[in-house]
Amino acid sequence: MTTNFSSEPDSLAIEPLAAPRWPAVGDGLRFADHLHPRPAPSGIDVRCGLQHFAIVTYAVDPVRFGGLLPPRFVLDAVEIDGKRRALMSVVPFIDVDFTSAVFPFPKFTMGQTNYRIYVVDTATGERCVWFLGTTLDSWALAVPRRVWNLPWHAGRVRFDCDLDPATSLYRRYEMHTAAPWAPAALSLVQRADDGLELPGFPDLETGLVFLTHPLAGFYHRRDGALGTYRVWHERLQVTPARLVSARFGLLERLGLVTPEEQQVPHSVLVEPLNEFTIYLPPRRL
């Protein structure tokens, strides 16, 4: 089933704010203002490690996102070389030790890739992400897809990575996803002398807060309604990587990032392993 990105019930429409009340990126963002203790998990909340975690970000002409967002959300754009650019990321990883955050429960491992756009929720002023959708390599896909109506799709995800234990840098990072909805292939490498640059931000910390620390996600459910869920994690300890090659079929099919543009990302950040808490079930708004 194809997610409907252009329709949204009238009851969800919210008038845009007359003046932004969220901090401008140019004013600088600080982790001290965004980090907080983990909310106590309960019920069916989940804890999981995210292995081979990568954030491959593209700076895109905002016009290309026309019709994707409901009125409640606006693009959280930046200025790069005098041009306004929206940012979107492809985020592949392996869920490891995926289990209950509350009760003793079996642990699962599964490959996953998220496709997200950086936006602002005008109802709250919070920086967050808009999910185009997710590919998941697991029999457990039936729960998020059919029970919660998440825009998640089946895919066979394979990683082939060589991590230098002495430096925690990737000598090789390769990910391949075979999936009708979003076929993907990604190849990265890291060098000890690579520097970190995040164009469009006044300093590195602002860029890292923006790209790595949105804790709320929104999306169109498979039934067309608006949905949301939240996560929590510590500050991510990402390092820069070089893109060798990329092919993201979904971005090409939606006309968001051409195959040629996919070879020139805004930035690539990786972390061998981190831990997330996911608060479930997702809510229908």
Secondary structure by P-SEA (a helix, b strand, c coil): cccccccccccccccccccccccccccccccccccccccccccbbbbbbbccbbbbbbbcccccccccccccccccccccccbbbbbbbbbbbbbccccccccbbbbbbbcbbbbbbbbbcccccbbbbbbccccccccccccccccccccbbbbbbbbbbbbccccccccbbbbbbbcccccbbbbbcccccbbbbbcccccaaaaaaacccccbbbbbcccccccbbbbbbcccbbbbbbbcccccaaaaaaccccaaaaacccbbbbbccbbbbbccccccc
